[in-house]
Amino acid sequence: MVEIKNSLKNDTYTIHVIGEVDASSSIHLDESISEATSKYKKILVNCEQLEYISSAGLGVFMSYINDLEKNNIKMVIYGLSDKVKHVFQILGLDQLLKITTNEEEAKEIVDGL
């Protein structure tokens, strides 16, 4: 089961992903990213409490790669556990998405520093 919490600070929208993203719960992640990309240009995805992500969850991120580029939206994923980060690396998503270790680095990237 996944819990998604959203917050807005200044002009940066943060999606907090908590728990497990699997085939049945990936729709919640998709809805949250869809809403964020329709309104904001700076998006952080906090995965510090993400325990597991299935291929369906990874597919959600993959489905936004072209939209992010086309609409000049900066989205940075941060706080992945080693286990979850490894899954992103196996599929090469770490080459297609911006992934960093912590919130400070993620903010620097979306702010263009």
MARMI-489894 format. One record per residue (C-alpha): x, y, z; residue number from 1; residue in three letters. Coordinates in steps of 0.5 Angstrom, whole numbers. Layout:
N
+-------+-------+-------+-------+------+
:     x :     y :     z : lumse : nuke :
+-------+-------+-------+-------+------+
:     X :     Y :     Z :   NUM :  ALA :
...
+-------+-------+-------+-------+------+
***
This chain:
113
+-------+-------+-------+-------+------+
:     x :     y :     z : lumse : nuke :
+-------+-------+-------+-------+------+
:     0 :     0 :     0 :     1 :  MET :
:     2 :     7 :    -2 :     2 :  VAL :
:     1 :    14 :     1 :     3 :  GLU :
:     2 :    20 :    -3 :     4 :  ILE :
:     3 :    27 :     1 :     5 :  LYS :
:     4 :    33 :    -3 :     6 :  ASN :
:     7 :    40 :    -1 :     7 :  SER :
:     8 :    46 :    -4 :     8 :  LEU :
:    14 :    51 :    -2 :     9 :  LYS :
:    15 :    57 :    -6 :    10 :  ASN :
:    15 :    55 :   -13 :    11 :  ASP :
:    17 :    48 :   -12 :    12 :  THR :
:    12 :    42 :   -11 :    13 :  TYR :
:    14 :    36 :    -7 :    14 :  THR :
:    11 :    29 :    -8 :    15 :  ILE :
:    12 :    25 :    -2 :    16 :  HIS :
:    12 :    17 :    -3 :    17 :  VAL :
:    11 :    13 :     3 :    18 :  ILE :
:    10 :     5 :     3 :    19 :  GLY :
:    10 :     1 :    -3 :    20 :  GLU :
:     8 :     2 :   -10 :    21 :  VAL :
:     6 :    -4 :   -14 :    22 :  ASP :
:     1 :    -5 :   -19 :    23 :  ALA :
:    -5 :    -4 :   -16 :    24 :  SER :
:    -3 :     3 :   -12 :    25 :  SER :
:     2 :     6 :   -18 :    26 :  SER :
:    -5 :     9 :   -20 :    27 :  ILE :
:    -4 :    14 :   -14 :    28 :  HIS :
:     3 :    16 :   -16 :    29 :  LEU :
:     1 :    17 :   -23 :    30 :  ASP :
:    -5 :    21 :   -21 :    31 :  GLU :
:     0 :    26 :   -17 :    32 :  SER :
:     5 :    26 :   -22 :    33 :  ILE :
:     0 :    28 :   -27 :    34 :  SER :
:    -3 :    34 :   -23 :    35 :  GLU :
:     4 :    36 :   -21 :    36 :  ALA :
:     6 :    37 :   -28 :    37 :  THR :
:     0 :    40 :   -30 :    38 :  SER :
:     1 :    46 :   -26 :    39 :  LYS :
:     8 :    46 :   -24 :    40 :  TYR :
:    15 :    47 :   -27 :    41 :  LYS :
:    19 :    45 :   -21 :    42 :  LYS :
:    18 :    38 :   -18 :    43 :  ILE :
:    21 :    34 :   -12 :    44 :  LEU :
:    19 :    27 :   -11 :    45 :  VAL :
:    21 :    25 :    -4 :    46 :  ASN :
:    23 :    17 :    -4 :    47 :  CYS :
:    26 :    17 :     3 :    48 :  GLU :
:    20 :    13 :     6 :    49 :  GLN :
:    19 :     9 :    -1 :    50 :  LEU :
:    20 :     1 :     1 :    51 :  GLU :
:    19 :    -2 :    -5 :    52 :  TYR :
:    17 :     0 :   -13 :    53 :  ILE :
:    14 :    -5 :   -18 :    54 :  SER :
:    15 :    -5 :   -25 :    55 :  SER :
:     8 :    -2 :   -26 :    56 :  ALA :
:    11 :     4 :   -21 :    57 :  GLY :
:    17 :     5 :   -25 :    58 :  LEU :
:    13 :     5 :   -31 :    59 :  GLY :
:     9 :    11 :   -28 :    60 :  VAL :
:    16 :    15 :   -28 :    61 :  PHE :
:    18 :    13 :   -35 :    62 :  MET :
:    11 :    15 :   -38 :    63 :  SER :
:    13 :    22 :   -36 :    64 :  TYR :
:    20 :    23 :   -39 :    65 :  ILE :
:    18 :    26 :   -45 :    66 :  ASN :
:    13 :    30 :   -42 :    67 :  ASP :
:    18 :    33 :   -37 :    68 :  LEU :
:    23 :    35 :   -43 :    69 :  GLU :
:    18 :    37 :   -48 :    70 :  LYS :
:    15 :    42 :   -43 :    71 :  ASN :
:    21 :    44 :   -39 :    72 :  ASN :
:    19 :    41 :   -33 :    73 :  ILE :
:    25 :    40 :   -28 :    74 :  LYS :
:    23 :    33 :   -24 :    75 :  MET :
:    28 :    30 :   -19 :    76 :  VAL :
:    27 :    24 :   -15 :    77 :  ILE :
:    31 :    24 :    -8 :    78 :  TYR :
:    32 :    19 :    -2 :    79 :  GLY :
:    32 :    12 :    -5 :    80 :  LEU :
:    34 :     7 :    -1 :    81 :  SER :
:    40 :     3 :    -4 :    82 :  ASP :
:    35 :    -3 :    -6 :    83 :  LYS :
:    30 :     1 :    -9 :    84 :  VAL :
:    36 :     5 :   -13 :    85 :  LYS :
:    39 :    -1 :   -15 :    86 :  HIS :
:    32 :    -3 :   -19 :    87 :  VAL :
:    32 :     4 :   -22 :    88 :  PHE :
:    39 :     3 :   -24 :    89 :  GLN :
:    38 :    -4 :   -27 :    90 :  ILE :
:    33 :    -1 :   -32 :    91 :  LEU :
:    37 :     5 :   -34 :    92 :  GLY :
:    32 :    10 :   -31 :    93 :  LEU :
:    38 :    13 :   -27 :    94 :  ASP :
:    40 :    16 :   -34 :    95 :  GLN :
:    34 :    18 :   -36 :    96 :  LEU :
:    31 :    21 :   -30 :    97 :  LEU :
:    35 :    26 :   -25 :    98 :  LYS :
:    36 :    22 :   -18 :    99 :  ILE :
:    40 :    25 :   -12 :   100 :  THR :
:    41 :    23 :    -5 :   101 :  THR :
:    38 :    28 :    -1 :   102 :  ASN :
:    33 :    34 :    -1 :   103 :  GLU :
:    38 :    39 :    -1 :   104 :  GLU :
:    42 :    37 :    -8 :   105 :  GLU :
:    35 :    36 :   -11 :   106 :  ALA :
:    33 :    43 :    -9 :   107 :  LYS :
:    39 :    46 :   -12 :   108 :  GLU :
:    38 :    42 :   -19 :   109 :  ILE :
:    31 :    44 :   -20 :   110 :  VAL :
:    33 :    51 :   -18 :   111 :  ASP :
:    38 :    51 :   -23 :   112 :  GLY :
:    44 :    52 :   -18 :   113 :  LEU :
+-------+-------+-------+-------+------+
***
